[in-house]
Each structure stands twice: as structure tokens, then as C-alpha cells.
Amino acid sequence: MSSPGSEWTAVDLPHDAMLDAPRSPAATAANAYFAGGVWQYRKSFELGEITAGSVVALAFEGVYRDAVIYVNDTVVGRRPSGYAEILVEISDFLDRGGANAVKVECRAHDDSRWYSGAGIYRNVWLLTAGSVHVEEQSLSITTPTIDDDVATVVVQAQVANRTGSPRGLVARVTLTGPDGSVAASADQPLSLPGLSTTPLYRRLYINGPERWTLDDPALYKCEVSLLDDGSELDTTSSSFGIRSVAVDPYRGFQLNGTAVNLRGACIHHDNGLLGAATFDRAEERRVELLKAAGFNAIRSAHNPTSRALLDACDRHGVLVMDETFDMWTHPKSEDDYSLRFTDWWERDCESMVLKDRNHPSVVLYSIGNEIPEIGSGAGLQWNRVLAAKIRSLDPTRLITAGISGLLVGGDELMAKLIGQVAPPSADETAEVAMPDEADGPKAEESRGVNSLMTDLGSIMAQLMLEPVLEPKLAEPMATHDVAGFNYMEIRFELDHANHPERVMVSTESHPSEIDRIWQTVSSMPSVIGDFTWTGWDYLGEVGIGRIEFTGVDETRQAAGYQGAFPWLAAFCGDLDITGRRRPQSYYREIVYGLRTDPYLAVRRPENIDRAVSHKTPWSWSDVIESWTWPNFEGSRTLVEVYADADEVELSLNGRSVGTKPCGAQQRYRTEFEVTIEPGVLTAVARRGDIEIGRTSLRSASPEVKLQLEADQRTIGASHGELAYVGVALVDDDGVVHIDLAKEIAVTLEGPGVLQGFGSASPMTLECFSSSSATTYEGRALAIIRPTGSGRLTVIAASPGLGTEALAIDVE
């Protein structure tokens, strides 16, 4: 890999070329202050024993962005989108007897509203097939009828005959059950004219089918083999699930006939310390942790997600809203996809659907996010065309879109918004832009959004009831199967009254609204769920969830909606960029009814008496799960308690601090003022006179040592595997010293390399490719990629704390 004027550097794929680039305050806050650039990748290879008649193709799962692909100095493919798969046949450009060279050029512009990453950030495959083969991505598996006794499985594919002569073959279709046994099989004669593509269609029936459910995601496998006198010419396969999906305003969303409320998490595509690089294990770990935190659905915001993430959702029983675009014809940044949309939208829709249509986890396709033109003019036609295209490719799933009322309302609604916001100060201009349009400090300084964001939540909510919205929402929402509401939850009851046939979903919401939205979801079947912004924190759109206080390094405080350099992460996720749950995640779990124990969250005492200078609707309280405050003994702080209970009693070192009501009317939370002293802080939740749960926080004792903990002690050596090793500063009882920031150095012995190392700090200048990092809230995380089999030892060291080692077996 190289950029113009630089030396070639050896890299392993997948690779994020942007992550190691320097950050600068001159770059955009939207992209985490990383500058764009141009990068090249090259690789030489030989075909080996591949025969002269074989078909050879390259499949790129994702290249960001404007990719140009060369084989032996000839351009063989291009793709403007950074998220569409690229499949290019290279058979005619190869030297089959010697060396071949592949080169990929890509570039990132001012083209994203979040951290995009750059380069070949997803997997690449060299595909080969004989002259008679099943075409790549043509295999389609549907289950049109299902009951407890029999499931009908329809298998379709396209079979290519590249020879000039007709061929008579047998297509064998085999369905394998979750236990590995053959569930159904059939042979079908297939006559193939020369130089043609012939459709294959076969119906099979499975007795006593196992359903794919959230709790038991049973997966089947479909294999199609082409046989010539018993010899196998080609084979292709895909996993699938047997399940039904339906919606209506009376029973809501139904999976296999059972109503399910969607507990949804919006996610961007980056993997925190790995940047945009998409390793299979990183995607699976994210799905595992999101489900463990109470989510049962994911929205891929705002682009098609990776194969690995969908595979993980299939295996773990998580539903997916698969999204196409963040913009159509109207731009949101200077050089974004809108400039290529009219030429490429159809091919990019095909890329997403053909890739994802066999995944049982995918239940909704979103045709766009916060599209300004969706409710008027040419946007109405684009809305119909896009929905029709997706349905033509896959009629089995539901169509939606994340619609922003403020953007759809246009100039009229924006004028009302500006009129309700305090006038700008002397150093601000009167021009105001919405958060999704802000693209960095330069834009923010000229738009005066600071006063806007102070009151944005309540103002926006009321504006969503303005009559101007009704006619602009009517046509696009009637075109969709499910109406998607971004920050328009105040409209649910109104729209249900005016459009009782309308099925709705909260496609995007503020974390502070979870209790009110979930009450609506639980009581109104026509509202099928809520997707919070966001489930997993991400790089870019920096600091949109931050809270800033007067008197705290105000030189680093931004005047607008995004944070000043060196802010790195958005800081609004239920889980941070390392995968640790933040307090709002436990609050959400309680609101969902999945947790009976109360949760303790302590305000940082250093900010108790400071005035808030900045807070947005994406912010949570300035709290942390800790009772270790050695520099604040005798000072007061506030303790927030989250519980689904009638009352909560708080005690400190066995002494009652008090008892307060805590219930749905008070939004599942209450708070106590407490004087800090070391010891044990305990909350007891009661319903009536019955204790339903209790939680304690213990102060860390003065001793400090390193603690290493791996997510897996045995991992595979295959491509895409990773080991995640947490490093924590703890006392002898394992209590974390959240008050300490220590530099940690990590070294490895054995078959592995350090793929990423860092902390969840949302504002840092540290580089994740370094072997040293500073702990944040007492923790750091090392991500190790195996390079072979054997015993791998991870060694962490810190000045004054010695070393600690942990062994991982790579098999």
C-alpha cells in the first residue's frame, strides 16, 4: 500500500489506510479530524493449476472509495460507492502461465458525515470456476410457505455455459439441517445452450422444519452442485433460515407469527480501535455484546453492512434493518455519493440485495436515511423507483426509510426552528444548519449552532407536529411497508389517529427518550420498535454526546454541535468504542424489562458545582459506575439509581442515605446527594415491601496492579480471527481504579501481531497502531491477530506496576 510520493508498505487485508494518517484541526470534525487522501494497493500472484478455460474473478467486499481496479495495467472495474461490493471478471486480462499484478486505487474526499476510513477495508476474494458454473451471487433461497409440519423451500440460480456447445447436466440441490443431516435433496436435469445463461428453479419440502428464531436461530444450508456423468463441475452454497415475517397495525411486527418489539441499535461500520477494517471476529463480537446488552435488532447506518456482521446476526438471532444510502441527489457534504447517485444507484441496490437476501436476520430494507428531497419534487419519484427496485430484487422483505421531519419540512420548518432559537451571539452568524449538515469546525463556526443545540430537543419535538409535515410525509410513507421516524416519536399517536393503517418504527432516537418511546412501543402495536442513536459508539461526528462545563479547558470547547480537536469519537453509544457498556445501556436494559437489579451511576464529583456549557440531545448524564474517588473524600456528589421499582433505598457503609420513589412515572430513575467516603455503596430496589434486587459499588483499595482478561483463551488461526485482551488497573479484589491514567505497553510472544491497542477515551491524540496506550477510566484494550498456530503470550507493562502476562492458544 502507498499514497502518492510515499514508499510502498506491506499490509494485511482488511486494512484501513486512513487510521494511521495524521489528524489535524484543519480537517473535518465529521471524519474525526482525519484528512482525505489517495491510496494504492498492489499484489502479484500466479494462477498455478487453474486451467485455460476457467473463469476468474475478483470480489471486493468493500473499498473506500471511488475504487479503480487494474489487472496487468488494464482497468477492469470501477466503483464510486465505498460500501457496494465489487465483482469483476478478469479472465481475459490474465497471464495464465506467469505472474499477474493487481492494483487498486482509491480515495477519500470530503464525502462523509462520520469516520469513513479508507482503502480495502473489507475482505477480497479470488474466485475461480469452470466454463460451466453457477453464477456468483445468483443463488436465491426463499421459504414461501411454512407451518409446523412442512416448509416449502424455493431455490433459484443462474447457470452459465461459457462453451460454444450445448451441455446436458444434472443440477443437484441439497438442503442440510442444523444438525448436519440432509433435510431434502433433488436432482434436476438441466439443458444448457452454448454461450448462454439458464435459470435454475427447484421446489423442495422439509418435514418438521426448525424455525429461525431470536432465541434459537436454526440455520440450514443449501448447496447446488452441477454434475456431468457423476463428476462435479461446480458447486455453490449458502446458509438460510426458515422463518416468516409480517407486520400490521394490530399485531405489530411478527416473527413466525409471534409479536416481537424491535429493541434496535443503530451502528456505523467502523470497529473502534480497528478503524473501518472489517474482521470477522470484530463483527461477531459486536453482535454478541449488543445482544447481551438487550438489543435484538441492528440498523446498518447508513450503508449496506458487511457479510461478516450479517453472518453473525444469523448465528446469534439478531434482526437487521439493512440500509442503502445516506443521500440521493441532494448533497450533505462537498463530494459525497450524491454526485454519483443517478448513475450508480441501481447497481448499488442490486449489490446490497443480491449479497444479503438469503440472510434470515435481514427483515427490513431501508432505502435511505434523512433524505431531504424524499417528500417533494423529484424525490417523490425517486422514492417510488427505489422501493420498486428493491421489491423486484427481493419481494419477501419490508421496505422503510429513516425520515427526518425537519429536513422534509424544508425551508418553512427551518424558518420556524430558527425563530424559536435564541439569536446568535456577536461572534456567530444568523445562519443555522441542522446537526446532520454540519461538517466540521469551519462549517460550525459560520452557522451558529451552539444556541440551537441547547434547546434543540424540545423545539424539534414540537416542530414535528407542524401541519406542513403531513402532506410531505403522506406519499413516501404510503409507499413503504413501515414508516420510519427519525426523531419524530411525538407524531406516533397523531399519525396513528390520522392513518390507522400505518405501521411505524422509530428508526433513530435520542438515548434520553428511550423510556417514553418504549412505553409507546409496548402499548401501541402499530409502532413496532425503536432504534437508538447509537448502540455502539463510533469514530467521527466527534463529541455529539459530550457534556462540557464552564471552567474546564474551555480552549478545547467547540462552539457548535461537534467537539473541537482532538475529539475522536461521537461519545453517544450505549457501548463505547472498545465494547464496554456505559450507564445508559443499563438504564435501557431496565426500561426493556430485562433487568431487575438496580444500577448505580455516580456523578463525577469534580463537575458537581460547575455549570453545563454544552449538552446535546444525544448526551447522557456525567456519570460513571464507580465509588472510587480518593481525591474527593468529604465532598458531595449525586448518585443516580436506575430501577423498575416502587422505591429505592440507598445506603453507604451500612447507613441509610434515604429512600425515594422510583417508577415509570419518574422515568425509572432517582438520585441521592451523598457525601463521599470510601467503602460500599448499596442500592436496594423494592416493589411494595418485597425486595426485587440490589447492587453495590465498592471503593478500590490503594494497591494497584495490572489485570489481563481475554474474551477467548483459545482461538483459531484462520483469517478474520482476533483475540481481545482487556487491560485494567485493579486492586487485590479486582475493583478498577477508574481515577488512574497509566501508560501501558504491550508486547507479544508467539504467533500473533498487535492489530490495535488503545482505550475508549473519546478525546485523544494516541494512535491505535502503537504498542503503548494510556488507560481511560482505568482500562485499555489490546486486539491481537493470530499469524499461525501455537501458544501466544500477551505481556502488559506499566512503570511502577511491573508486568502481567496472559496466554492464548491458537489452533
C-alpha positions, 0 to 999 in steps of 0.5 A: 500500500502507498499514497502518492510520493510515499514508499510502498508498505506491506499490509494485511487485508482488511486494512484501513489506510486512513487510521494511521494518517495524521489528524489535524484541526484543519480537517473535518470534525465529521471524519474525526479530524482525519484528512482525505487522501489517495491510496494504492494497493498492489499484489502479484500472484500466479494462477498455478493449476487453474486451467485455460478455460476457467473463469476468474474473478475478483470480489471486493467486499468493500473499498473506500472509495471511488475504487479503480481496479487494474489487472496487468495495467488494464482497468477492469472495474470501477466503483464510486460507492465505498460500501457496494461490493465489487465483482469483476471478471478478469479472465481475459486480462490474465497471464495464465502461465506467469505472474499477474499484478493487481492494483487498486486505487482509491480515495477519500474526499470530503464525502462523509458525515462520520469516520469513513476510513479508507482503502480495502477495508473489507475482505477480497476474494479470488474466485475461480470456476469452470466454463460451466458454473453457477453464477456468483451471487445468483443463488436465491433461497426463499421459504414461501410457505411454512407451518409446523409440519412442512416448509416449502423451500424455493431455490433459484440460480443462474447457470452459465455455459461459457462453451460454444456447445450445448451441455446436458447436466444434472443440477443437484440441490441439497438442503442440510439441517442444523444438525448436519443431516440432509433435510431434502435433496433433488436432482434436476436435469438441466439443458444448457445452450452454448454461450448462454445463461439458464435459470435454475428453479427447484421446489423442495419440502422439509418435514418438521422444519426448525424455525429461525428464531431470536432465541434459537436461530436454526440455520440450514444450508443449501448447496447446488452442485452441477454434475456431468456423468457423476463428476462435479463441475461446480458447486455453490452454497449458502446458509438460510433460515426458515422463518416468516415475517409480517407486520400490521397495525394490530399485531405489530411486527411478527416473527413466525407469527409471534409479536416481537418489539424491535429493541434496535441499535443503530451502528456505523461500520467502523470497529473502534480501535480497528478503524473501518477494517472489517474482521470477522471476529470484530463483527461477531463480537459486536453482535454478541455484546449488543445482544447481551446488552438487550438489543435484538435488532441492528440498523446498518447506518447508513450503508449496506453492512458487511457479510461478516456482521450479517453472518453473525446476526444469523448465528446469534438471532439478531434482526437487521434493518439493512440500509442503502444510502445516506443521500440521493441527489441532494448533497450533505457534504462537498463530494459525497455519493450524491454526485454519483447517485443517478448513475450508480444507484441501481447497481448499488441496490442490486449489490446490497440485495443480491449479497444479503437476501438469503440472510434470515436476520435481514427483515427490513430494507431501508432505502435511505436515511434523512433524505431531504428531497424524499417528500417533494419534487423529484424525490417523490419519484425517486422514492417510488423507483427505489422501493420498486427496485428493491421489491423486484430484487427481493419481494419477501422483505419490508421496505422503510426509510429513516425520515427526518421531519425537519429536513422534509419540512424544508425551508418553512420548518427551518424558518420556524426552528430558527425563530424559536432559537435564541439569536446568535451571539456577536461572534456567530452568524444568523445562519443555522444548519441542522446537526446532520449538515454540519461538517466540521469546525469551519462549517460550525463556526459560520452557522451558529449552532451552539444556541440551537443545540441547547434547546434543540430537543424540545423545539424539534419535538414540537416542530414535528407536529407542524401541519406542513409535515403531513402532506410531505410525509403522506406519499413516501410513507404510503409507499413503504411497508413501515414508516420510519421516524427519525426523531419524530416519536411525538407524531406516533399517536397523531399519525396513528389517529390520522392513518390507522393503517400505518405501521411505524418504527422509530428508526433513530432516537435520542438515548434520553427518550428511550423510556417514553418511546418504549412505553409507546412501543409496548402499548401501541402495536402499530409502532413496532420498535425503536432504534437508538442513536447509537448502540455502539459508539463510533469514530467521527461526528466527534463529541455529539454526546459530550457534556462540557462545563464552564471552567474546564479547558474551555480552549478545547470547547467547540462552539457548535454541535461537534467537539473541537480537536482532538475529539475522536469519537461521537461519545453517544453509544450505549457501548463505547468504542472498545465494547464496554457498556456505559450507564445508559445501556443499563438504564435501557436494559431496565426500561426493556424489562430485562433487568431487575437489579438496580444500577448505580451511576455516580456523578463525577464529583469534580463537575458537581458545582460547575455549570453545563456549557454544552449538552446535546440531545444525544448526551447522557448524564456525567456519570460513571459506575464507580465509588472510587474517588480518593481525591474527593473524600468529604465532598458531595456528589449525586448518585443516580439509581436506575430501577423498575421499582416502587422505591429505592433505598440507598445506603453507604457503609451500612447507613441509610442515605434515604429512600425515594420513589422510583417508577415509570412515572419518574422515568425509572430513575432517582438520585441521592446527594451523598457525601463521599467516603470510601467503602460500599455503596448499596442500592436496594430496589423494592416493589411494595415491601418485597425486595426485587434486587440490589447492587453495590459499588465498592471503593478500590483499595490503594494497591494497584496492579495490572489485570489481563482478561481475554474474551477467548483463551483459545482461538483459531488461526484462520483469517478474520480471527482476533483475540481481545485482551482487556487491560485494567488497573485493579486492586487485590479484589479486582475493583478498577481504579477508574481515577488512574491514567497509566501508560501501558505497553504491550508486547507479544510472544508467539504467533500473533501481531498487535492489530490495535491497542488503545482505550475508549477515551473519546478525546485523544491524540494516541494512535491505535497502531502503537504498542503503548496506550494510556488507560481511560477510566482505568482500562485499555484494550489490546486486539491481537491477530493470530499469524499461525498456530501455537501458544501466544503470550500477551505481556502488559507493562506499566512503570511502577506496576511491573508486568502481567502476562496472559496466554492464548492458544491458537489452533 
